[in-house]
Amino acid sequence: MSSLVAVCGMQPALASPAPAAAAPAVAPAAIEEGGEYQKRFLEMYQDIKDPANGYFSPQGIPYHSVETFIVEAPDYGHETTSEAYSFWIHLESAYGEATGDWKPLNDAWATMERYMIPQAADQPTNSFYKPSAPASYASEFNHPSNYPSALESGVSVGPDPIAAELKAAHGTDDIYGMHWLADVDNVYGFGASPGAGCTNGPGAGTSYINTFQRGPQESVYETIPQPSCDEFEFGGKNGFLDLFTKDASYAKQWKYTNAPDADARAIDAIYWANQWAGAQGKASDIAGTVGKASKMGDYLRYALFDKYFKKIGCTSKSCAAGTGKDSAHYLLSWYYAWGGATDSSAGWAWRIGSSHNHFGYQNPMAAWALSTDAALKPKGATAVSDWSKSLERQLEFYQWLQSADGGIAGGATNSWDGAYATPPAGTSTFYGMGYTEAPVYNDPPSNSWFGMQVWSMERIAQLYNASGNPKAKALLDKWVPWALAHTKASGADWAVPSTLKWTGQPDTWNPASPGTNAGLRVEVASQGQDVGVAGALARTLMYYAAKADHAEAQAAAKGLLDAIWTNNRDSIGVSTTETREDFKRLDDVMTSTTGDGVYVPAGWTGTMPNGDVIKPGVSFLDMRSFLKNDPAWPKVKAYLDGGPAPTFNYHRFWAQTAIATALADYDRLFDDGGTVPPVDTQKPTVPTALTSTATTATSVTLGWTASTDDVRVTGYDVYRGTTRVGSATGTTYTDTGLTAATAYSYTVRAKDAAGNVSDPSTALSVTTNEGGGTIDTTPPSTPLGLVSPSKTTTSVALTWQPSTDDVAVTGYDVYRGTTRVGSTTTTSYSDTGLTASTAYSYTVRAKDAAGNVSTPSAALSVTTSPEVTPGACKVTYTTSDWNSGFTASVKVTNTGAALSSWKLGFSFAGGQRVQQGWSAVWSQSGTAVTADNAPWNGNLSAGGTIDVGFNGSHTGQNPKPTAFTLNGAPCTVG
C-alpha cells in the first residue's frame, strides 16, 4: 500500500555528460515567423532533443537529469519520473504551436504510454478487484523505525465509487495512469521492465521501481529502493514487502503509485495543444492523443478520494467508511496507487486514494479543462461533475491557504498522523481536514521550497488566462506582488525566492465567510538561482500579465528570461552552479531509532541485485555501490573525507523545459518579440479630501480619496508633521498613542509598485478630544507566541500571533527592555542598529483605536549573531590567465568566531572586471568587488573554509588584489 514523497527538484548546481541518447530526431518544420524569444525557444528545443547532449535514453525516454550523481526525489540522474514526461508533453505542445508540426507531441505521448503507463501485462490481476472492498487498512507512521505496519482487517474501508463506471466507459479493469518512477538504465538491476514480466534482473531494460514507503520523516537518503513487481528474487525471504507491511504471509505482487500533479500537468498541456492545433486547422492531427489525455483524466479521479474511502472529516480509525462520493475531498492528493498478486490462479487486487493534500499538487486548470472542454471531457458517467466540483474545491483550498503576505501555505489531511488520529486542539480545518504546514514529508519540509509555489500558481495563472476566472485572479492579485517583491529580475545576480519559513495557521474555513488569515505568515528566508523555478515563475507572471495587462509582471518575466539567457546559457542548455552540502548524508547510518539514517529492522537482511547487502547499520551509499563508479565520485568522496562540498551544474530535464516553454510563451503572448512598456517613472496622483472621521483623546482616524496611477497604486504613507507614522493599503488609517487636547498636522502620500511616491496631500490639522470619559476601555488581548525567526549581527526579526479586541486592534508597540523601539500594524517587526553578540529582551503590546494597550507579551531573549574579529580570516587568491581573460579561485578560511552570513571585499588595481561568478553573489562598483554568501552557504563555522570564484576580464595586466576584508574586517593574505 504505497506511500509517496515529492516528485520535485531541490536547489540547483558539472558532472560528466551522459552517453549519447537516441532521442527522436528533430526535423525542421514550416516555422511561422516569430520574434527573438521564439528563436531562443527553438535553439533550446534543439539542445534538448540533440542525442549528443544526453537528455534522453537510447529508447527515447527523458532522464531526470543529464548528470547521473544526483540525489533528490529521484536518487539517480538516469531515473525518470512522470513529472519529466509531463514537462516533455508541454515542450512538444509549444513546439507544435511554433511550427505546426504535431508529430513530436504524438510520439512523446506514445513513449510515455509505452514506458510509464503500466501495460496489461504489468497489472495482470485487476479482474479480481472488488470495488466493495478496495484495500486492507494499514496505518502510516511518523518515523521509518515504526515500520513494517501491520494490516488491520478490523478497520473499516469504504467502497470504491468509480471503478464500475471506469470499466463501463473503457472496457477494461486496467488503470490508465503513470507510475511515478522508473530506473531507465536499470542501474539497480531489478529489471521490472514494462510489458516484459516482473523482475528480470540486471540484463533487462528500463525498470519500474519505488523508493519512498515509510512516512513523512523518510528522507531520500533513508529510502530502500525496491522493484514495483516483487517476486522475492531480490531483497530478503519476502523480497522487500516485509520492510513496509506486516502480514501473516506474503504473496508475490505488483504495485504502482501515481503522482497526480504529473498526470494533471500532462492533461493541461494537451488542452493548450488542442487549442493551438485547432487554430492552425490541425486539430485532427492530435485527436487521438487528446482522447488519451481525456482517458487519463477519468482515472485521475482516484486522487480525489480519501486513501481508504473513509468519510471526509474522519478523526479516528473507527470513523465511518464512506458511501458514494462522501469519501471524496475533491482535491488532487499526493498519490493514488493500485496493485495485486502476480498469480492469476489465486488473484486479488487493490486500489487506494490518498488522504494527504498539498496545495502544490493542485491543478484547477486541468479540472477546468476536464469539466468544460468537449474534447477532454472524460467518458466516465460522473467524471465531468466530479471535475467541476474539484475545480471549485481546489480554488477554495488556495483561498483557505493564502497567507496574509500572499504566499500559499501547505495543505490538509483527512488522516492525521497517517492513522486517522484526532488533530491537536486548535488545529484549523478545511471541510473537516486538519491543516498541516508540511504535508506528506518533513525532511526537508515540503512547503519550504519556493518551487512548489510557482509550479502550482502557474496553473492558477493559466486558468485565469484561459477563462478569466475571478477567484483565480483574486489569488494572483495578492500572490504576484509578494513574489515580485522578493525577485531580482536582471543582471548576473538575478535571484528568485528559494527557501520559505512559515508561522501561524489559516483560519478554519467557512465558505460563507472566509477568514483573512491574519495570523498566517510567510518569510522568504533565502533567494537563489534555480533556473527551473525561475522559468516557472516567468510563466506564471506572463500568463497573469497578458490577461491583467500588468506591465510590472511582464517586465519581470522578460527580465528573468533575458538574465538567464545572458548569464546561465551553456553548451547544452541553461544551468547554475550549486554546492551539494547535503551529500554529507550519503554515508550516514542510523544511530538511534528516532534519528536520521536508513532504518532496517533488527534481524532483517537482504541483497540488492548487484550483491549490495541490506542490513541494520547500512547507509544510502552501501545499498548503491554503483555510485562509486560514477565520474563524479572522486569529488564526492573527497567531501566525505573532509574536503570541500562538491559543486555541480545540473541539467534537470524539467528545468530545461521550463525555461524553453517560458520562452515560447513569451513569444506567443507578447508577439512583438518581447517589447515591454517603458519603466514606470510616473508618480501617483496626490491623495485628496483628507479628513478626520473619528477622534478620541489618544487617537485620530483619517480617511481620504484614492489616488490613481498609470499602473497601480500599492499603498499610502501617513505623516504626522514630518514623521511617517504608518502605512495603509486602503484609504483609512488610525494614528494612536496621542495626547489629549493636542493639535496634530497630517499629510498622506500615495506610492506605486515601482517605488514612485506622490506629492503630499493638503495638510489637515486635527485636535484630539479632551481627556475624561471614554466609551472603549477594554484593552486588546495579550500578544502570544513571540518568536525570532532570524537574526544578524545588528538586527533581530520578531513575529507573534495576532491579538483580539472588542472593537479592533490597530497596531502593536515593540519594546526592547523598557524602551519602545517601534510600532507596526502587522504581527512582525525588525529591530535594527544592534550590537553583535549581545542579548536583548523583547516584549510586545497590542493597542486599539481608543488608546487602550494590552499587557505585555511574555519576554523573549534573543542574542545577536557574533561579529568577526579583525584579522580573523585568511584568503588565498589564485588565477589562471589567458589572453584577456582569467579564472580566479578564492579560498576563504574563517579563523574567528562562527558566522551566519558573510561578505568578502577586495579591490582590483589593473582595471579587471568580474564577468560571471559562482558560490557567491558577486557585484562590482568601479574597482571595488564584493561577494555575498549564497543562500546555501551563509553559515561559516570557526575554522571553516569556503571556496568561491569567478571568470574575469583584463586589458593586458592582471595584478592580484593585495587586501581582503570579511564582513568589514581585514584578512591575512597567503
C-alpha positions, 0 to 999 in steps of 0.5 A, a space after each residue: 500500500 504505497 506511500 509517496 514523497 515529492 516528485 520535485 527538484 531541490 536547489 540547483 548546481 558539472 558532472 560528466 555528460 551522459 552517453 549519447 541518447 537516441 532521442 527522436 530526431 528533430 526535423 525542421 518544420 514550416 516555422 511561422 515567423 516569430 520574434 527573438 524569444 521564439 528563436 531562443 525557444 527553438 535553439 533550446 528545443 534543439 539542445 534538448 532533443 540533440 542525442 549528443 547532449 544526453 537528455 534522453 535514453 537510447 529508447 527515447 525516454 527523458 532522464 531526470 537529469 543529464 548528470 547521473 550523481 544526483 540525489 533528490 526525489 529521484 536518487 539517480 540522474 538516469 531515473 525518470 519520473 512522470 513529472 519529466 514526461 509531463 514537462 516533455 508533453 508541454 515542450 512538444 505542445 509549444 513546439 507544435 504551436 511554433 511550427 505546426 508540426 504535431 508529430 513530436 507531441 504524438 510520439 512523446 505521448 506514445 513513449 510515455 504510454 509505452 514506458 510509464 503507463 503500466 501495460 496489461 501485462 504489468 497489472 495482470 490481476 485487476 479482474 479480481 478487484 472488488 470495488 466493495 472492498 478496495 484495500 486492507 487498512 494499514 496505518 502510516 507512521 511518523 518515523 521509518 523505525 515504526 515500520 513494517 505496519 501491520 494490516 488491520 482487517 478490523 478497520 473499516 474501508 469504504 467502497 470504491 465509487 468509480 471503478 464500475 463506471 471506469 470499466 463501463 466507459 473503457 472496457 477494461 479493469 486496467 488503470 490508465 495512469 503513470 507510475 511515478 518512477 522508473 530506473 531507465 538504465 536499470 542501474 539497480 538491476 531489478 529489471 521490472 521492465 514494462 510489458 516484459 514480466 516482473 523482475 528480470 534482473 540486471 540484463 533487462 531494460 528500463 525498470 519500474 521501481 519505488 523508493 519512498 514507503 515509510 512516512 513523512 520523516 523518510 528522507 531520500 537518503 533513508 529510502 530502500 529502493 525496491 522493484 514495483 513487481 516483487 517476486 522475492 528474487 531480490 531483497 530478503 525471504 519476502 523480497 522487500 514487502 516485509 520492510 513496509 507491511 506486516 502480514 501473516 504471509 506474503 504473496 508475490 505482487 505488483 504495485 504502482 503509485 501515481 503522482 497526480 500533479 504529473 498526470 494533471 500537468 500532462 492533461 493541461 498541456 494537451 488542452 493548450 495543444 488542442 487549442 493551438 492545433 485547432 487554430 492552425 486547422 490541425 486539430 485532427 492531427 492530435 485527436 487521438 492523443 487528446 482522447 488519451 489525455 481525456 482517458 487519463 483524466 477519468 482515472 485521475 479521479 482516484 486522487 480525489 478520494 480519501 486513501 481508504 474511502 473513509 468519510 471526509 472529516 474522519 478523526 479516528 480509525 473507527 470513523 465511518 467508511 464512506 458511501 458514494 462520493 462522501 469519501 471524496 475531498 475533491 482535491 488532487 492528493 499526493 498519490 493514488 496507487 493500485 496493485 495485486 498478486 502476480 498469480 492469476 490462479 489465486 488473484 486479488 487486487 487493490 486500489 487506494 486514494 490518498 488522504 494527504 493534500 498539498 496545495 502544490 499538487 493542485 491543478 484547477 486548470 486541468 479540472 477546468 479543462 476536464 469539466 468544460 472542454 468537449 474534447 477532454 471531457 472524460 467518458 466516465 458517467 460522473 467524471 465531468 461533475 466530479 471535475 467541476 466540483 474539484 475545480 471549485 474545491 481546489 480554488 477554495 483550498 488556495 483561498 483557505 491557504 493564502 497567507 496574509 503576505 500572499 504566499 500559499 501555505 501547505 495543505 490538509 489531511 483527512 488522516 492525521 498522523 497517517 492513522 486517522 488520529 484526532 488533530 491537536 486542539 486548535 488545529 484549523 480545518 478545511 471541510 473537516 481536514 486538519 491543516 498541516 504546514 508540511 504535508 506528506 514529508 518533513 525532511 526537508 519540509 515540503 512547503 519550504 521550497 519556493 518551487 512548489 509555489 510557482 509550479 502550482 500558481 502557474 496553473 492558477 495563472 493559466 486558468 485565469 488566462 484561459 477563462 478569466 476566472 475571478 477567484 483565480 485572479 483574486 489569488 494572483 492579485 495578492 500572490 504576484 506582488 509578494 513574489 515580485 517583491 522578493 525577485 531580482 529580475 536582471 543582471 548576473 545576480 538575478 535571484 528568485 525566492 528559494 527557501 520559505 519559513 512559515 508561522 501561524 495557521 489559516 483560519 478554519 474555513 467557512 465558505 460563507 465567510 472566509 477568514 483573512 488569515 491574519 495570523 498566517 505568515 510567510 518569510 522568504 528566508 533565502 533567494 537563489 538561482 534555480 533556473 527551473 523555478 525561475 522559468 516557472 515563475 516567468 510563466 506564471 507572471 506572463 500568463 497573469 500579465 497578458 490577461 491583467 495587462 500588468 506591465 510590472 509582471 511582464 517586465 519581470 518575466 522578460 527580465 528573468 528570461 533575458 538574465 538567464 539567457 545572458 548569464 546561465 546559457 551553456 553548451 547544452 542548455 541553461 544551468 547554475 552552479 550549486 554546492 551539494 552540502 547535503 551529500 554529507 548524508 550519503 554515508 550516514 547510518 542510523 544511530 538511534 531509532 528516532 534519528 536520521 539514517 536508513 532504518 532496517 529492522 533488527 534481524 532483517 537482511 537482504 541483497 540488492 541485485 548487484 550483491 549490495 547487502 541490506 542490513 541494520 547499520 547500512 547507509 544510502 551509499 552501501 545499498 548503491 555501490 554503483 555510485 562509486 563508479 560514477 565520474 563524479 565520485 572522486 569529488 564526492 568522496 573527497 567531501 566525505 573525507 573532509 574536503 570541500 562540498 562538491 559543486 555541480 551544474 545540473 541539467 534537470 530535464 524539467 528545468 530545461 523545459 521550463 525555461 524553453 516553454 517560458 520562452 515560447 510563451 513569451 513569444 506567443 503572448 507578447 508577439 512583438 518579440 518581447 517589447 515591454 512598456 517603458 519603466 514606470 517613472 510616473 508618480 501617483 496622483 496626490 491623495 485628496 479630501 483628507 479628513 478626520 472621521 473619528 477622534 478620541 483623546 489618544 487617537 485620530 482616524 483619517 480617511 481620504 480619496 484614492 489616488 490613481 496611477 498609470 499602473 497601480 497604486 500599492 499603498 499610502 504613507 501617513 505623516 504626522 508633521 514630518 514623521 511617517 507614522 504608518 502605512 495603509 493599503 486602503 484609504 483609512 488609517 488610525 494614528 494612536 498613542 496621542 495626547 489629549 487636547 493636542 493639535 496634530 498636522 497630517 499629510 498622506 502620500 500615495 506610492 506605486 509598485 515601482 517605488 514612485 511616491 506622490 506629492 503630499 496631500 493638503 495638510 489637515 490639522 486635527 485636535 484630539 478630544 479632551 481627556 475624561 470619559 471614554 466609551 472603549 476601555 477594554 484593552 486588546 488581548 495579550 500578544 502570544 507566541 513571540 518568536 525570532 525567526 532570524 537574526 544578524 549581527 545588528 538586527 533581530 526579526 520578531 513575529 507573534 500571533 495576532 491579538 483580539 479586541 472588542 472593537 479592533 486592534 490597530 497596531 502593536 508597540 515593540 519594546 526592547 527592555 523598557 524602551 519602545 523601539 517601534 510600532 507596526 500594524 502587522 504581527 512582525 517587526 525588525 529591530 535594527 542598529 544592534 550590537 553583535 553578540 549581545 542579548 536583548 529582551 523583547 516584549 510586545 503590546 497590542 493597542 486599539 483605536 481608543 488608546 487602550 494597550 494590552 499587557 505585555 507579551 511574555 519576554 523573549 531573549 534573543 542574542 545577536 549573531 557574533 561579529 568577526 574579529 579583525 584579522 580573523 580570516 585568511 584568503 588565498 587568491 589564485 588565477 589562471 590567465 589567458 589572453 584577456 581573460 582569467 579564472 580566479 579561485 578564492 579560498 576563504 578560511 574563517 579563523 574567528 568566531 562562527 558566522 551566519 552570513 558573510 561578505 568578502 571585499 577586495 579591490 582590483 588595481 589593473 582595471 579587471 572586471 568580474 564577468 560571471 561568478 559562482 558560490 557567491 553573489 558577486 557585484 562590482 562598483 568601479 574597482 571595488 568587488 564584493 561577494 555575498 554568501 549564497 543562500 546555501 552557504 551563509 553559515 561559516 563555522 570557526 575554522 571553516 573554509 569556503 571556496 568561491 570564484 569567478 571568470 574575469 576580464 583584463 586589458 593586458 595586466 592582471 595584478 592580484 588584489 593585495 587586501 581582503 576584508 570579511 564582513 568589514 574586517 581585514 584578512 591575512 593574505 597567503 
